Amino acid sequence: MTGVIEHFHAVVPAGGAGTRLWPLSRAGAPKFLLDLTGSGRTLIQATVDRLGPIAGHRIMVVTGAAHRDAVAAQLPEVDPDSIVAEPSARDSMAAIGLAAAMLERRDPDAVMGSFAADHVITEPGVFRETVRTAVRAAQDDWLVTIGIDPLIPSPAFGYIHLGDPLESHPGAFKVRSFVEKPSVHVAREYLASGEYRWNAGMFVVRPTVLLDLLGARDPEFVASLRTIADDPGRIDEVWPALPKIAVDHAVAEPAAERGRVVTVPASFGWDDIGDFDSLAELLDTTGEATSPIVLGDDALVHALHSTGLVVPGSGRTIAVIGIEDIVVIDTDEALLVTTRSKAQEVKHIVSALKESGRAELT
Amino acid sequence: MTGVIEHFHAVVPAGGAGTRLWPLSRAGAPKFLLDLTGSGRTLIQATVDRLGPIAGHRIMVVTGAAHRDAVAAQLPEVDPDSIVAEPSARDSMAAIGLAAAMLERRDPDAVMGSFAADHVITEPGVFRETVRTAVRAAQDDWLVTIGIDPLIPSPAFGYIHLGDPLESHPGAFKVRSFVEKPSVHVAREYLASGEYRWNAGMFVVRPTVLLDLLGARDPEFVASLRTIADDPGRIDEVWPALPKIAVDHAVAEPAAERGRVVTVPASFGWDDIGDFDSLAELLDTTGEATSPIVLGDDALVHALHSTGLVVPGSGRTIAVIGIEDIVVIDTDEALLVTTRSKAQEVKHIVSALKESGRAELT
């Protein structure tokens, strides 16, 4: 099947600073505004590119007020009225819930699909076919997630525990439960069982179904979201009181307990680029690089007996000698030197900079 | 004994790019013009500071024409006429020989001492007492070297093989031979024997003795040097034809064979800072640093679980995570990332930059 899916609306939550990608990502230049793949398109541009063939112009972005202009500049094809600015960060339930409240007013037959602005998907055709299957299940009032085939027993992702196939929708399975990031040991058992998929945080659902599921636990939250959708001028008044909660905890997990969630397993390449180790993994397409992967102008990098990732972001020449799995991130204001295996610790540097009064660098 | 030594003239050859200290040292900013110890004084300033108490104002610097102005600016206490500019690099025999030819004209009773501009000496008082002993032997027409007590079996230095004590000059020993940089294995045997000292390239000698020793093998060389000393206006004409040879090969080694060389063993702290490993060793005074040594503003460096050497030379913040013995040299135009054990390989990067047409960075 090809072509735009009728009544399908793509929602792109664009939040999160990506502190583990400092100093490439910073508060003023979050991950989704960066071209982390060397493709010439930023992550949010690639996300919208990927959705265009199935969503057409029905794309809504929800981002922080500070990033609204940058998002609009990167996405000239998105209607400026569909770039919703959050007055403050209220976590994903508020962002996605507001989009749902706006969409149920615009289109009573709407099915929304929520896809983060900062993920990388390497097989967009497979992704889109998966979304088509998910939309069909969502039209029957299921909350539908997409469950990625786990390639490795990663402790960095949450998992979806599959139940029985959904007879009415081939390709969809009931969800028994969502599980938080496991240990590697437990993740290995998950993979061996064949019953688990990575939770990529992608939801496909009718807006009213989403709001009803939320309203079953927090009707006031839903009323507030509908108030804003009804009169956007009241956002500054109503928004600050919204609960800070992730859509997973507010809706997906309780709905799974009530048997209301299904998942469409899929095997497209997916990464949330959580840190520089993931980024190096993503960019080293052969897995056998004998010199550092360079994201940027590789004429600036001179490496001897080294592997890893080098980002020459300041225009300066960078020489690297004799270090395996090195990570060198060179920007105009800050320089990071670490290894792929220590990449998770970058967030501690960001915290230390804030604590030492150098928040302007974060 | 204290005070200026009569008729003693210090000669400071200031040459060598220090390619293994790239990008801190560069062709336009060689090692001797840099403050590599964080003392507030550059290496050549510290060299002149160290010589002042025994040489007074009798200090002559021989440097490349390109560095003459920078040397003069760093050494306001040195008579500009005593800063001799080499039209081109002709190795150490030409530089030291020219100084000798100039000094034998100025002062028939002169004893010259040649001390490189880019060495570090941590016990200047002991150094000066050693030079006093050397000057006394030189007045009796010996070519006198200074032999440093070897602390470790370093393969990075040449060695002096001691012979019998010189009865006429307590503290001086005949030199059997000079030996080139040995393997670590051979160096260990040298240390065990007690008969070897590091050759620090320091010579104390009467200028005429030095020129006569050279003239015994290459009278034309000496004639050319005396021509320039006689009429400095002819330097551009005569200089380019001078042999490119080190003073060690041209004079010291053959003179040792003829039994004309003595050495004064000494135990002051000495280093030629051959690479970043030596520099880290020098700066880590306790030898037990648990975070990287910072040469520069340590407020710019945030390190976690790392040791080594960080030079924050561009004003940017540098974060280092989880690497032992890391070397990070950050300058405005280039960045080096390596480890102490690979520091010797930096010269290959400099060669590669030259070969790839980026000599402006070297």
Interface residues (C-beta under 8 A of the other chain):
Chain A: W22 P23 H302 L304 H305 R316 T317 I318 A319 V320 I321 G322 I323 I326 V328 D330 D332 E333 A334 L335 L336 V337 T338 T339 S341 K342 E345 V346 H348 I349 A352 L353 R358 L361
Chain B: W22 P23 H302 L304 H305 R316 T317 I318 A319 V320 I321 G322 I323 I326 V328 D330 D332 E333 A334 L335 L336 V337 T338 T339 S341 K342 E345 V346 H348 I349 A352 L353 S356 R358 L361
